[in-house]
Amino acid sequence: MAYIYKAKTKSSETRYRCIWGKVTRPHGNSGVVRAKFKSNLPPESMGRKVRVFMYPSSI
């Protein structure tokens, strides 16, 4: 799971940055999950989408 955002300054030739995390447990019955990220997410990330990757996968 990754939260991708656009920063004001360039870092390594791009303005896009990523905060990685992993799904910890389900939350409710509607498919929502709780996640733990490497560093805390910024306040403007509330309600925004994250990208879910199947890596590393145990399937």
CORCOR-V645435 format. One record per residue. PHI is phi in whole degrees, 0 to 359 (* if undefined). OMEGA is omega in whole degrees, -180 to 180 (999 if undefined). Layout:
BEGIN
PHI OMEGA
PHI OMEGA
END
This chain:
BEGIN
* -176
220 172
258 -177
252 -178
219 -180
256 -179
266 -180
282 -178
248 179
283 174
222 -176
53 171
70 178
214 179
265 -179
273 179
230 -172
221 172
243 -177
272 177
206 178
220 179
287 -179
259 -179
193 177
286 179
223 -179
86 -175
249 -174
253 177
91 178
279 179
234 172
260 -176
224 176
242 -178
256 -178
300 173
234 -178
297 179
281 177
291 -178
299 -179
287 179
277 -179
298 179
85 179
272 -178
273 171
237 178
264 -179
252 180
247 178
268 -179
225 -8
286 -175
250 176
252 -180
277 999
END
